[in-house]
């Protein structure tokens, strides 16, 4: 027990400060990815239910690609592929500078597009669950399409989609561990370094499990409060 507390202590003798930084990086990456995924997913869902065939086709292609590719491969494509593409473009333009993509930014956008491809299906199901009479009622009282979406549809959409989006958030929290392979100092990378240095792999990977479970429990409690708030005034 004393050895375990020493390993988890803060300061030069322990790994507590490194693990704390890893938790902060993991949470920051997930929180920064969430708005990107939700925004893209919402507009992809709008495209997939559009009356314009080209928009529906584009939305279906997008979700097919990013739901079909492994998340790790998508991360590599963004981290290495985009970097190569930008540097090739700069070379064609005659610039001698090179660009290196930050692992946090690469992870944010890679996980964002994957999250959005799944979120779009959740939003699409929620759109289809809202009766068309809700739109017609908004138009009947003189609301424009944008105001109908904002005042009538979106409040219902959030309530219907929230359980599915809550599950996707928990998946996103776990997927942040993938970014450790491109050098981001998240929970998994910090525990991996600690396990190699101390030769206590089982202990530190067990700590990583507990940290991810703690984040999931905190997230579940927060999401439940949000869900209860969105259900106020609705019949059960």
Residue frames as a rotation matrix with the C-alpha (Angstrom) as fourth column:
UNK 1
0.569 0.822 0.000 0.00
0.822 -0.569 0.000 0.00
0.000 0.000 -1.000 0.00
UNK 2
0.444 -0.486 -0.753 2.83
0.156 -0.785 0.599 2.36
-0.882 -0.383 -0.273 0.86
UNK 3
-0.634 -0.710 0.307 4.55
0.386 0.053 0.921 1.64
-0.670 0.702 0.240 -2.46
UNK 4
-0.140 0.681 0.719 1.31
0.982 0.002 0.190 2.31
0.128 0.732 -0.669 -4.36
UNK 5
0.802 0.434 -0.411 0.83
0.522 -0.843 0.128 5.66
-0.292 -0.317 -0.902 -2.63
UNK 6
0.004 -0.886 -0.463 4.45
0.110 -0.460 0.881 6.55
-0.994 -0.054 0.095 -3.38
UNK 7
-0.654 -0.232 0.720 3.96
0.687 0.215 0.694 5.77
-0.316 0.949 0.019 -7.08
UNK 8
0.110 0.823 0.558 0.86
0.906 -0.313 0.284 7.96
0.409 0.474 -0.780 -7.20
UNK 9
0.255 -0.061 -0.965 2.32
0.695 -0.682 0.227 10.83
-0.672 -0.728 -0.131 -5.19
UNK 10
0.941 0.052 0.333 2.91
0.266 -0.724 -0.637 14.27
0.208 0.688 -0.695 -6.67
UNK 11
0.622 -0.780 -0.064 6.44
-0.579 -0.513 0.633 15.50
-0.527 -0.357 -0.771 -7.18
UNK 12
0.036 -0.716 -0.697 9.64
-0.982 0.102 -0.156 14.10
0.183 0.691 -0.700 -8.64
UNK 13
-0.800 -0.398 0.449 9.30
-0.522 0.830 -0.195 10.74
-0.295 -0.390 -0.872 -6.86
UNK 14
-0.335 0.776 0.535 5.78
0.266 0.622 -0.736 9.92
-0.904 -0.104 -0.415 -8.00
UNK 15
-0.897 0.053 0.438 3.58
0.439 0.016 0.898 9.93
0.040 0.998 -0.038 -11.09
UNK 16
-0.138 0.927 -0.347 0.53
0.803 -0.100 -0.587 11.71
-0.580 -0.360 -0.731 -9.72
UNK 17
-0.068 0.083 -0.994 1.21
-0.227 -0.972 -0.065 14.99
-0.971 0.222 0.085 -11.53
UNK 18
-0.900 -0.286 -0.330 1.78
-0.382 0.152 0.911 13.23
-0.211 0.946 -0.246 -14.87
UNK 19
-0.706 0.699 0.112 -1.45
0.708 0.695 0.125 11.26
0.009 0.168 -0.986 -14.51
UNK 20
0.008 0.708 -0.706 -3.36
0.511 -0.610 -0.605 14.43
-0.859 -0.356 -0.367 -13.57
UNK 21
-0.409 -0.214 -0.887 -2.05
-0.557 -0.711 0.428 16.15
-0.723 0.670 0.172 -16.71
UNK 22
-0.999 0.040 0.022 -3.09
0.043 0.672 0.739 13.11
0.015 0.740 -0.673 -18.72
UNK 23
-0.310 0.944 -0.113 -6.64
0.863 0.229 -0.450 13.37
-0.399 -0.237 -0.886 -17.36
UNK 24
0.038 0.288 -0.957 -6.76
0.000 -0.958 -0.288 17.08
-0.999 0.011 -0.037 -18.24
UNK 25
-0.742 -0.371 -0.558 -5.54
-0.542 -0.159 0.825 16.39
-0.395 0.915 -0.083 -21.78
UNK 26
-0.874 0.453 0.175 -8.07
0.486 0.814 0.318 13.59
0.001 0.363 -0.932 -22.25
UNK 27
-0.016 0.916 -0.400 -10.99
0.772 -0.243 -0.588 15.71
-0.636 -0.318 -0.703 -21.02
UNK 28
-0.126 -0.090 -0.988 -9.84
-0.295 -0.947 0.124 18.75
-0.947 0.308 0.093 -23.02
UNK 29
-0.951 -0.252 -0.180 -9.55
-0.248 0.272 0.930 16.68
-0.186 0.929 -0.321 -26.22
UNK 30
-0.608 0.782 0.136 -13.02
0.792 0.610 0.034 15.21
-0.056 0.129 -0.990 -25.76
UNK 31
0.127 0.682 -0.720 -14.59
0.552 -0.652 -0.520 18.59
-0.824 -0.332 -0.459 -24.96
UNK 32
-0.353 -0.321 -0.879 -12.92
-0.481 -0.744 0.464 20.26
-0.803 0.586 0.108 -27.96
UNK 33
-0.998 -0.023 0.056 -13.98
0.031 0.590 0.806 17.42
-0.052 0.807 -0.589 -30.26
UNK 34
-0.470 0.883 0.016 -17.61
0.678 0.372 -0.634 17.43
-0.565 -0.287 -0.773 -29.13
UNK 35
0.171 0.612 -0.772 -18.77
-0.124 -0.764 -0.633 20.73
-0.977 0.204 -0.055 -30.72
UNK 36
-0.572 -0.420 -0.704 -17.01
-0.750 -0.080 0.657 19.86
-0.332 0.904 -0.269 -33.98
UNK 37
-0.981 0.172 0.086 -18.70
0.189 0.941 0.281 16.47
-0.033 0.293 -0.956 -34.14
UNK 38
-0.261 0.948 -0.183 -22.12
0.600 0.011 -0.800 17.80
-0.756 -0.319 -0.572 -33.16
UNK 39
0.000 0.234 -0.972 -22.01
-0.451 -0.868 -0.209 20.67
-0.892 0.439 0.105 -35.66
UNK 40
-0.727 -0.324 -0.606 -20.86
-0.683 0.252 0.685 18.56
-0.069 0.912 -0.404 -38.60
UNK 41
-0.914 0.384 0.130 -23.23
0.372 0.922 -0.111 15.74
-0.162 -0.053 -0.985 -37.63
UNK 42
-0.139 0.904 -0.403 -26.21
0.245 -0.363 -0.899 18.10
-0.960 -0.223 -0.171 -37.49
UNK 43
0.008 0.117 -0.993 -25.57
-0.782 -0.619 -0.079 19.51
-0.624 0.777 0.087 -40.96
UNK 44
-0.914 -0.291 -0.283 -24.88
-0.403 0.735 0.546 16.04
0.049 0.613 -0.789 -42.40
UNK 45
-0.644 0.751 0.145 -28.25
0.543 0.582 -0.605 14.94
-0.539 -0.311 -0.783 -40.99
UNK 46
0.110 0.661 -0.743 -29.90
-0.227 -0.711 -0.666 17.94
-0.968 0.242 0.072 -42.65
UNK 47
-0.430 -0.352 -0.831 -28.23
-0.872 -0.074 0.483 16.97
-0.232 0.933 -0.275 -45.92
UNK 48
-0.999 -0.030 0.037 -29.38
-0.022 0.980 0.199 13.36
-0.042 0.198 -0.979 -45.64
UNK 49
-0.299 0.954 0.041 -33.01
0.719 0.253 -0.647 14.37
-0.627 -0.164 -0.761 -45.26
UNK 50
-0.483 0.052 -0.874 -32.83
-0.373 -0.915 0.153 17.11
-0.792 0.400 0.461 -47.90
UNK 51
0.616 0.745 0.257 -35.00
0.029 0.304 -0.952 17.00
-0.788 0.594 0.165 -51.00
UNK 52
0.518 -0.541 -0.663 -31.88
-0.855 -0.359 -0.375 17.70
-0.035 0.761 -0.648 -53.08
UNK 53
0.989 -0.071 -0.127 -30.47
0.055 0.991 -0.122 14.34
0.134 0.113 0.984 -54.33
UNK 54
0.270 -0.960 0.072 -26.88
0.095 -0.048 -0.994 15.61
0.958 0.275 0.078 -54.49
UNK 55
-0.116 -0.265 0.957 -26.97
-0.869 -0.440 -0.227 16.63
0.481 -0.858 -0.179 -50.82
UNK 56
0.748 0.436 0.500 -28.41
-0.625 0.716 0.312 13.28
-0.222 -0.546 0.808 -49.79
UNK 57
0.841 -0.487 -0.235 -25.72
0.239 0.725 -0.646 11.49
0.485 0.488 0.726 -51.79
UNK 58
-0.023 -0.895 0.446 -22.95
-0.270 -0.425 -0.864 13.59
0.963 -0.140 -0.232 -50.25
UNK 59
0.115 0.143 0.983 -24.27
-0.985 -0.111 0.132 12.95
0.128 -0.983 0.128 -46.74
UNK 60
0.942 0.274 0.195 -24.53
-0.295 0.951 0.088 9.21
-0.162 -0.140 0.977 -47.35
UNK 61
0.556 -0.816 -0.155 -21.00
0.217 0.323 -0.921 9.06
0.802 0.479 0.357 -48.78
UNK 62
-0.090 -0.592 0.801 -19.64
-0.662 -0.565 -0.492 10.96
0.744 -0.575 -0.341 -45.79
UNK 63
0.334 0.283 0.899 -21.21
-0.919 0.311 0.243 8.68
-0.210 -0.907 0.364 -43.21
UNK 64
0.992 0.018 -0.124 -20.34
-0.057 0.948 -0.313 5.52
0.112 0.318 0.942 -45.16
UNK 65
0.300 -0.954 -0.001 -16.66
-0.011 -0.002 -1.000 6.48
0.954 0.300 -0.011 -45.30
UNK 66
-0.395 -0.586 0.708 -16.12
-0.629 -0.390 -0.673 7.58
0.670 -0.711 -0.214 -41.72
UNK 67
0.432 0.514 0.741 -18.34
-0.866 0.465 0.182 4.90
-0.251 -0.721 0.646 -40.16
UNK 68
0.977 -0.023 -0.214 -16.57
-0.076 0.895 -0.440 2.26
0.201 0.446 0.872 -42.24
UNK 69
0.164 -0.986 -0.002 -12.96
-0.104 -0.016 -0.994 3.26
0.981 0.164 -0.105 -41.57
UNK 70
0.283 -0.171 -0.944 -11.32
0.906 0.370 0.205 2.29
0.314 -0.913 0.260 -38.26
UNK 71
0.985 0.140 -0.098 -10.86
0.168 -0.901 0.401 5.30
-0.032 -0.411 -0.911 -35.99
UNK 72
0.330 -0.937 -0.115 -7.11
0.224 -0.041 0.974 4.69
-0.917 -0.347 0.197 -35.79
UNK 73
-0.254 -0.390 0.885 -6.78
0.935 0.133 0.328 4.71
-0.245 0.911 0.331 -39.57
UNK 74
0.637 0.539 0.551 -8.76
0.638 -0.770 0.016 7.97
0.432 0.341 -0.835 -39.77
UNK 75
0.855 -0.388 -0.344 -6.37
0.053 -0.594 0.803 9.46
-0.516 -0.705 -0.487 -37.20
UNK 76
-0.105 -0.949 0.298 -3.34
0.522 0.202 0.829 8.41
-0.847 0.242 0.474 -39.27
UNK 77
0.025 0.180 0.983 -4.90
0.986 -0.166 0.005 9.83
0.164 0.970 -0.181 -42.44
UNK 78
0.914 0.338 0.223 -5.44
0.295 -0.933 0.206 13.19
0.278 -0.123 -0.953 -40.76
UNK 79
0.733 -0.647 -0.211 -2.15
-0.007 -0.317 0.949 13.31
-0.680 -0.694 -0.236 -38.86
UNK 80
-0.280 -0.908 0.313 0.12
0.339 0.211 0.917 12.13
-0.898 0.363 0.249 -41.69
UNK 81
-0.128 0.275 0.953 -1.95
0.983 0.162 0.085 12.63
-0.131 0.948 -0.291 -44.84
UNK 82
0.869 0.486 0.093 -3.06
0.493 -0.867 -0.075 16.21
0.044 0.111 -0.993 -44.24
UNK 83
0.518 -0.759 -0.395 0.45
-0.065 -0.496 0.866 17.14
-0.853 -0.423 -0.307 -43.18
UNK 84
-0.418 -0.659 0.626 1.91
0.566 0.350 0.746 15.67
-0.711 0.666 0.226 -46.38
UNK 85
0.197 0.601 0.775 -0.77
0.978 -0.179 -0.110 17.38
0.073 0.779 -0.623 -48.47
UNK 86
0.935 0.143 -0.323 -0.17
0.214 -0.957 0.195 20.81
-0.281 -0.252 -0.926 -46.92
UNK 87
0.146 -0.969 -0.201 3.60
-0.077 -0.214 0.974 20.54
-0.986 -0.127 -0.106 -47.34
UNK 88
-0.362 -0.213 0.907 3.21
0.817 0.395 0.419 19.38
-0.448 0.893 0.031 -50.95
UNK 89
0.615 0.661 0.431 0.97
0.779 -0.594 -0.201 22.37
0.123 0.459 -0.880 -51.66
UNK 90
0.792 -0.391 -0.470 3.47
-0.069 -0.821 0.567 24.74
-0.607 -0.417 -0.677 -50.06
UNK 91
-0.230 -0.917 0.327 6.23
0.286 0.258 0.923 23.23
-0.930 0.306 0.203 -52.16
UNK 92
-0.051 0.306 0.951 4.21
0.996 0.082 0.027 23.77
-0.069 0.948 -0.309 -55.35
UNK 93
0.892 0.440 0.105 3.70
0.441 -0.898 0.014 27.39
0.101 0.034 -0.994 -54.34
UNK 94
0.291 -0.885 0.364 7.45
0.251 -0.296 -0.922 27.79
0.923 0.359 0.136 -53.98
UNK 95
0.607 -0.050 0.793 7.50
-0.706 -0.491 0.510 28.10
0.364 -0.870 -0.334 -50.21
UNK 96
-0.235 -0.814 -0.531 10.39
-0.288 0.581 -0.762 26.52
0.928 -0.026 -0.371 -48.36
UNK 97
-0.458 0.126 0.880 8.50
-0.889 -0.083 -0.451 26.21
0.016 -0.989 0.150 -45.07
UNK 98
-0.615 0.299 -0.729 7.17
0.097 0.947 0.307 22.96
0.782 0.118 -0.612 -43.70
UNK 99
-0.047 0.723 0.689 4.12
-0.886 -0.349 0.306 22.45
0.462 -0.596 0.657 -41.53
UNK 100
-0.838 -0.155 -0.523 3.87
0.092 0.905 -0.416 19.91
0.537 -0.396 -0.744 -38.71
UNK 101
0.087 0.977 0.195 0.37
-0.296 -0.162 0.941 19.21
0.951 -0.140 0.275 -37.44
UNK 102
-0.560 -0.189 0.807 -0.08
-0.815 -0.049 -0.577 19.21
0.149 -0.981 -0.126 -33.69
UNK 103
-0.895 0.180 -0.408 -1.19
0.172 0.983 0.055 15.82
0.411 -0.021 -0.911 -32.35
UNK 104
-0.648 0.702 -0.295 -3.96
0.284 -0.136 -0.949 17.45
-0.706 -0.699 -0.111 -30.30
UNK 105
-0.255 0.542 -0.801 -5.38
-0.750 -0.633 -0.190 19.23
-0.610 0.552 0.568 -33.36
UNK 106
-0.663 -0.041 -0.747 -5.08
-0.615 0.600 0.513 16.11
0.427 0.799 -0.423 -35.50
UNK 107
-0.913 0.324 -0.248 -6.84
0.404 0.804 -0.436 14.03
0.058 -0.498 -0.865 -32.87
UNK 108
-0.532 0.734 -0.423 -9.55
-0.079 -0.540 -0.838 16.64
-0.843 -0.412 0.345 -32.45
UNK 109
-0.184 0.465 -0.866 -10.45
-0.939 -0.343 0.015 16.70
-0.290 0.816 0.500 -36.13
UNK 110
-0.759 -0.120 -0.640 -10.02
-0.388 0.873 0.296 12.95
0.523 0.473 -0.709 -36.71
UNK 111
-0.847 0.476 -0.237 -12.24
0.502 0.566 -0.654 12.04
-0.177 -0.673 -0.718 -33.78
UNK 112
-0.510 0.665 -0.545 -14.58
-0.338 -0.738 -0.584 14.88
-0.791 -0.114 0.602 -34.73
UNK 113
-0.394 0.366 -0.843 -15.35
-0.904 0.010 0.427 13.50
0.164 0.931 0.327 -38.18
UNK 114
-0.816 0.113 -0.567 -15.82
0.116 0.993 0.031 9.99
0.567 -0.040 -0.823 -36.80
UNK 115
-0.763 0.554 -0.332 -18.11
0.359 -0.063 -0.931 11.29
-0.537 -0.830 -0.151 -34.04
UNK 116
-0.475 0.597 -0.647 -20.06
-0.660 -0.728 -0.187 13.37
-0.582 0.338 0.739 -36.57
UNK 117
-0.676 0.212 -0.705 -20.70
-0.537 0.513 0.670 10.39
0.504 0.832 -0.233 -38.85
UNK 118
-0.705 0.442 -0.555 -22.42
0.617 0.768 -0.171 8.55
0.351 -0.463 -0.814 -35.99
UNK 119
-0.678 0.448 -0.583 -24.06
0.239 -0.616 -0.751 11.66
-0.695 -0.648 0.311 -34.57
UNK 120
-0.752 0.398 -0.525 -25.62
-0.658 -0.502 0.562 12.38
-0.040 0.768 0.639 -37.97
UNK 121
-0.613 0.540 -0.577 -27.53
0.128 0.789 0.601 9.09
0.780 0.295 -0.552 -37.78
UNK 122
-0.593 0.386 -0.707 -28.73
0.787 0.092 -0.610 9.97
-0.170 -0.918 -0.358 -34.28
UNK 123
-0.691 0.323 -0.646 -29.88
-0.223 -0.946 -0.234 13.39
-0.687 -0.018 0.726 -35.44
UNK 124
-0.781 0.393 -0.486 -31.51
-0.502 0.070 0.862 11.89
0.373 0.917 0.143 -38.53
UNK 125
-0.579 0.578 -0.575 -33.53
0.617 0.772 0.155 9.45
0.533 -0.265 -0.804 -36.41
UNK 126
-0.564 0.348 -0.749 -34.56
0.578 -0.482 -0.659 12.32
-0.590 -0.804 0.071 -34.14
UNK 127
-0.806 0.272 -0.526 -35.66
-0.513 -0.766 0.388 14.43
-0.297 0.582 0.757 -37.13
UNK 128
-0.678 0.539 -0.500 -37.79
-0.194 0.526 0.828 11.55
0.709 0.658 -0.252 -38.38
UNK 129
-0.584 0.455 -0.672 -39.37
0.791 0.506 -0.345 11.14
0.182 -0.733 -0.656 -34.94
UNK 130
-0.705 0.343 -0.621 -40.72
0.035 -0.857 -0.513 14.71
-0.708 -0.384 0.592 -35.01
UNK 131
0.064 0.810 0.582 -44.14
0.796 0.311 -0.520 14.82
-0.603 0.497 -0.625 -36.73
UNK 132
-0.628 -0.274 0.729 -44.38
0.735 -0.516 0.439 16.94
0.256 0.811 0.525 -39.86
UNK 133
0.436 0.881 0.187 -47.28
0.707 -0.463 0.535 18.73
0.557 -0.101 -0.824 -38.22
UNK 134
0.364 -0.396 -0.843 -44.74
0.716 -0.460 0.525 20.48
-0.596 -0.795 0.116 -35.96
UNK 135
-0.767 -0.629 0.131 -43.18
0.537 -0.516 0.667 22.15
-0.352 0.582 0.733 -39.01
UNK 136
-0.404 0.692 0.598 -46.58
0.642 -0.252 0.725 22.96
0.652 0.676 -0.342 -40.49
UNK 137
0.554 0.603 -0.574 -47.73
0.829 -0.344 0.440 24.47
0.068 -0.720 -0.690 -37.19
UNK 138
-0.161 -0.711 -0.684 -44.68
0.605 -0.619 0.501 26.76
-0.779 -0.333 0.530 -37.16
UNK 139
-0.897 -0.143 0.418 -45.33
0.437 -0.432 0.789 27.89
0.068 0.890 0.450 -40.72
UNK 140
-0.055 0.984 0.170 -49.04
0.828 -0.050 0.559 28.39
0.558 0.172 -0.812 -39.92
UNK 141
0.629 0.276 -0.726 -48.27
0.701 -0.605 0.378 30.97
-0.335 -0.747 -0.574 -37.24
UNK 142
0.985 -0.147 0.091 -45.95
-0.070 -0.820 -0.568 32.88
0.158 0.553 -0.818 -39.56
UNK 143
0.466 -0.874 0.140 -42.56
-0.270 0.011 0.963 31.51
-0.843 -0.486 -0.231 -38.56
UNK 144
0.377 -0.456 -0.807 -39.86
-0.909 -0.015 -0.416 31.22
0.178 0.890 -0.420 -41.18
UNK 145
0.681 -0.177 -0.710 -38.02
0.013 0.973 -0.230 27.93
0.732 0.148 0.665 -41.76
UNK 146
-0.379 -0.925 -0.012 -35.10
0.092 -0.025 -0.995 29.08
0.921 -0.378 0.094 -39.62
UNK 147
-0.495 0.258 0.830 -37.33
-0.821 -0.451 -0.349 30.23
0.284 -0.854 0.435 -36.75
UNK 148
0.654 0.743 -0.144 -39.36
-0.678 0.660 0.324 27.03
0.336 -0.114 0.935 -36.94
UNK 149
0.322 -0.639 -0.698 -36.17
0.240 0.769 -0.593 25.01
0.916 0.023 0.401 -36.64
UNK 150
-0.645 -0.707 0.291 -34.86
-0.047 -0.343 -0.938 27.09
0.763 -0.619 0.188 -33.75
UNK 151
-0.571 0.466 0.676 -38.06
-0.812 -0.444 -0.380 27.54
0.123 -0.766 0.632 -31.72
UNK 152
0.475 0.875 0.091 -40.09
-0.878 0.478 -0.014 24.42
-0.056 -0.073 0.996 -32.53
UNK 153
0.778 -0.118 -0.616 -37.91
-0.200 0.884 -0.422 21.63
0.595 0.452 0.665 -33.89
UNK 154
-0.146 -0.988 -0.052 -34.54
-0.268 0.090 -0.959 21.99
0.952 -0.126 -0.278 -32.12
UNK 155
-0.292 0.039 0.955 -35.89
-0.955 -0.060 -0.290 21.78
0.046 -0.997 0.055 -28.53
UNK 156
0.733 0.600 0.319 -37.63
-0.598 0.793 -0.118 18.52
-0.324 -0.104 0.940 -29.42
UNK 157
0.681 -0.536 -0.499 -34.66
-0.224 0.497 -0.838 17.30
0.697 0.683 0.219 -31.43
UNK 158
-0.324 -0.847 0.421 -32.26
-0.688 -0.095 -0.720 17.73
0.650 -0.523 -0.552 -28.50
UNK 159
-0.005 0.400 0.916 -34.57
-0.930 0.335 -0.151 15.84
-0.368 -0.853 0.371 -26.15
UNK 160
0.909 0.417 -0.007 -35.04
-0.384 0.829 -0.408 12.93
-0.164 0.373 0.913 -28.57
UNK 161
0.619 -0.719 -0.315 -31.39
-0.117 0.312 -0.943 12.71
0.777 0.621 0.109 -29.64
UNK 162
0.295 -0.575 0.763 -29.84
-0.903 -0.428 0.026 13.14
0.312 -0.697 -0.646 -26.19
UNK 163
0.682 -0.075 0.727 -29.78
-0.389 0.806 0.447 9.45
-0.619 -0.588 0.521 -25.13
UNK 164
0.855 -0.369 0.364 -28.00
0.518 0.591 -0.619 8.46
0.013 0.718 0.696 -28.35
UNK 165
0.513 -0.684 0.519 -25.60
-0.162 -0.671 -0.724 11.39
0.843 0.287 -0.454 -28.15
UNK 166
0.574 -0.283 0.768 -24.83
-0.812 -0.075 0.579 10.49
-0.106 -0.956 -0.273 -24.53
UNK 167
0.795 -0.280 0.537 -23.67
0.219 0.960 0.177 7.05
-0.565 -0.023 0.825 -25.63
UNK 168
0.697 -0.544 0.467 -21.55
0.513 -0.078 -0.855 8.62
0.502 0.835 0.225 -28.36
UNK 169
0.582 -0.490 0.649 -19.93
-0.636 -0.772 -0.013 10.94
0.507 -0.405 -0.761 -25.81
UNK 170
0.626 -0.337 0.703 -18.84
-0.489 0.534 0.690 7.94
-0.608 -0.776 0.169 -23.74
UNK 171
0.750 -0.370 0.549 -17.45
0.620 0.683 -0.387 6.29
-0.231 0.630 0.741 -26.87
UNK 172
0.690 -0.484 0.539 -15.60
0.048 -0.712 -0.701 9.51
0.722 0.509 -0.468 -27.66
UNK 173
0.653 -0.444 0.613 -14.03
-0.754 -0.309 0.580 9.57
-0.068 -0.841 -0.537 -24.19
UNK 174
0.587 -0.421 0.692 -12.63
0.081 0.881 0.467 6.09
-0.806 -0.218 0.551 -24.78
UNK 175
0.751 -0.261 0.606 -11.51
0.656 0.201 -0.727 6.85
0.068 0.944 0.322 -28.33
UNK 176
0.859 -0.480 0.181 -9.30
-0.479 -0.876 -0.048 9.68
0.182 -0.046 -0.982 -27.09
UNK 177
0.511 -0.685 0.520 -6.87
-0.201 0.493 0.847 6.94
-0.836 -0.537 0.114 -26.02
UNK 178
0.691 -0.225 0.687 -6.08
0.687 0.497 -0.529 6.35
-0.223 0.838 0.498 -29.71
UNK 179
0.890 -0.311 0.332 -4.35
-0.093 -0.839 -0.536 9.73
0.446 0.446 -0.776 -29.97
UNK 180
0.677 -0.680 0.282 -1.60
-0.363 0.024 0.931 8.48
-0.640 -0.733 -0.231 -27.66
UNK 181
0.464 -0.508 0.726 -0.08
0.696 0.716 0.056 6.68
-0.548 0.479 0.686 -30.68
UNK 182
0.416 -0.331 0.847 0.78
0.657 -0.535 -0.532 10.05
0.629 0.777 -0.005 -32.27
UNK 183
-0.493 -0.869 -0.043 2.42
0.597 -0.302 -0.744 11.40
0.634 -0.392 0.667 -29.14
UNK 184
0.051 0.547 0.836 -0.39
-0.383 -0.762 0.522 13.12
0.922 -0.347 0.170 -27.23
UNK 185
-0.868 -0.487 -0.098 0.22
-0.068 0.313 -0.947 12.92
0.492 -0.815 -0.305 -23.49
UNK 186
0.109 0.971 0.213 -3.21
-0.680 -0.083 0.728 11.66
0.725 -0.225 0.651 -22.48
UNK 187
0.520 0.167 0.838 -4.11
-0.814 0.395 0.426 9.15
-0.260 -0.903 0.341 -19.77
UNK 188
0.983 -0.066 0.171 -3.00
0.104 0.969 -0.222 6.10
-0.151 0.236 0.960 -21.74
UNK 189
0.499 -0.854 0.147 0.33
0.134 -0.091 -0.987 7.54
0.856 0.512 0.069 -22.83
UNK 190
0.074 -0.468 0.881 1.21
-0.843 -0.501 -0.196 8.76
0.533 -0.728 -0.432 -19.35
UNK 191
0.618 0.178 0.766 0.36
-0.642 0.677 0.360 5.41
-0.454 -0.714 0.533 -17.79
UNK 192
0.946 -0.323 -0.024 2.32
0.230 0.722 -0.653 3.63
0.228 0.612 0.757 -20.53
UNK 193
0.209 -0.905 0.370 5.41
-0.272 -0.417 -0.867 5.71
0.940 0.080 -0.333 -19.78
UNK 194
0.146 -0.106 0.984 4.99
-0.983 -0.130 0.132 5.16
0.114 -0.986 -0.123 -16.04
UNK 195
0.888 0.243 0.389 4.61
-0.312 0.942 0.123 1.40
-0.337 -0.230 0.913 -16.49
UNK 196
0.737 -0.672 -0.077 7.79
0.273 0.399 -0.875 1.17
0.619 0.624 0.477 -18.60
UNK 197
0.029 -0.768 0.640 9.85
-0.510 -0.562 -0.651 3.26
0.860 -0.308 -0.408 -16.20
UNK 198
-0.063 0.019 0.998 8.67
-0.997 0.035 -0.064 1.61
-0.036 -0.999 0.017 -12.98
UNK 199
-0.813 -0.164 -0.558 8.10
-0.306 0.937 0.170 -1.92
0.495 0.309 -0.812 -14.39
UNK 200
-0.760 0.642 0.101 4.64
0.099 0.268 -0.958 -1.79
-0.643 -0.718 -0.267 -12.77
UNK 201
-0.932 0.347 -0.103 2.54
-0.176 -0.185 0.967 -2.29
0.317 0.919 0.233 -15.89
UNK 202
-0.375 0.845 -0.381 -0.44
0.719 0.524 0.456 -3.99
0.585 -0.103 -0.805 -14.23
UNK 203
-0.288 0.233 -0.929 -0.66
0.821 -0.440 -0.365 -1.32
-0.494 -0.867 -0.064 -11.54
UNK 204
-0.730 -0.066 -0.680 -0.57
-0.102 -0.974 0.204 1.67
-0.676 0.218 0.704 -13.86
UNK 205
-0.852 0.501 -0.153 -2.87
-0.121 0.097 0.988 0.18
0.509 0.860 -0.022 -16.51
UNK 206
-0.297 0.751 -0.590 -5.25
0.916 0.399 0.046 -0.61
0.270 -0.527 -0.806 -13.66
UNK 207
-0.439 0.078 -0.895 -5.08
0.444 -0.848 -0.291 3.05
-0.782 -0.525 0.337 -12.65
UNK 208
-0.952 0.094 -0.293 -5.87
-0.298 -0.523 0.799 4.00
-0.078 0.847 0.525 -16.26
UNK 209
-0.578 0.785 -0.223 -8.96
0.504 0.558 0.659 1.77
0.642 0.268 -0.718 -16.11
UNK 210
-0.169 0.498 -0.850 -10.11
0.948 -0.153 -0.279 3.46
-0.269 -0.853 -0.447 -12.91
UNK 211
-0.697 -0.139 -0.703 -9.56
0.073 -0.990 0.124 6.93
-0.713 0.035 0.700 -14.39
UNK 212
-0.907 0.393 -0.150 -11.60
-0.204 -0.098 0.974 6.15
0.368 0.914 0.169 -17.50
UNK 213
-0.344 0.811 -0.474 -14.35
0.780 0.528 0.337 4.59
0.523 -0.253 -0.813 -15.38
UNK 214
-0.359 0.165 -0.919 -14.39
0.704 -0.598 -0.382 7.67
-0.613 -0.784 0.099 -13.13
UNK 215
-0.893 0.016 -0.450 -14.76
-0.269 -0.821 0.504 9.93
-0.361 0.571 0.737 -16.17
UNK 216
-0.727 0.660 -0.190 -17.58
0.132 0.406 0.904 7.73
0.674 0.633 -0.382 -17.45
UNK 217
-0.253 0.637 -0.728 -19.40
0.962 0.243 -0.122 7.88
0.099 -0.731 -0.675 -14.10
UNK 218
-0.528 0.008 -0.849 -19.07
0.309 -0.930 -0.200 11.65
-0.791 -0.368 0.489 -13.85
UNK 219
-0.942 0.167 -0.291 -20.21
-0.334 -0.404 0.851 12.03
0.025 0.899 0.437 -17.46
UNK 220
-0.592 0.754 -0.285 -23.17
0.524 0.629 0.574 9.72
0.612 0.191 -0.767 -16.87
UNK 221
-0.238 0.486 -0.841 -24.32
0.890 -0.239 -0.389 11.72
-0.390 -0.841 -0.375 -13.86
UNK 222
-0.668 -0.062 -0.742 -23.98
-0.076 -0.986 0.151 15.03
-0.740 0.157 0.654 -15.73
UNK 223
-0.922 0.323 -0.215 -25.79
-0.209 0.054 0.976 13.71
0.327 0.945 0.018 -18.79
UNK 224
-0.451 0.791 -0.412 -28.59
0.836 0.537 0.115 12.35
0.312 -0.292 -0.904 -16.63
UNK 225
-0.308 0.304 -0.901 -29.12
0.535 -0.728 -0.429 15.80
-0.786 -0.615 0.062 -15.11
UNK 226
-0.830 -0.014 -0.558 -29.20
-0.404 -0.675 0.617 17.32
-0.385 0.737 0.555 -18.59
UNK 227
-0.824 0.535 -0.184 -31.68
0.206 0.587 0.783 14.69
0.527 0.608 -0.594 -19.73
UNK 228
-0.296 0.728 -0.619 -33.96
0.942 0.113 -0.317 15.37
-0.161 -0.676 -0.719 -16.77
UNK 229
-0.496 0.057 -0.866 -33.78
0.099 -0.988 -0.121 19.08
-0.863 -0.146 0.484 -17.50
UNK 230
-0.912 0.127 -0.391 -34.79
-0.411 -0.244 0.879 18.60
0.016 0.962 0.274 -21.14
UNK 231
-0.661 0.689 -0.296 -37.75
0.512 0.703 0.493 16.45
0.548 0.175 -0.818 -20.05
UNK 232
-0.748 0.407 -0.525 -39.27
0.330 -0.458 -0.826 19.14
-0.576 -0.791 0.208 -17.86
UNK 233
-0.346 0.716 -0.606 -42.77
-0.649 -0.649 -0.397 19.95
-0.678 0.256 0.689 -18.99
UNK 234
-0.449 0.189 -0.873 -43.15
-0.729 0.487 0.481 16.77
0.516 0.853 -0.081 -21.06
UNK 235
0.534 0.707 0.464 -45.52
-0.841 0.502 0.204 13.94
-0.088 -0.499 0.862 -20.25
UNK 236
-0.635 -0.768 0.084 -43.98
-0.765 0.641 0.067 10.58
-0.105 -0.021 -0.994 -19.39
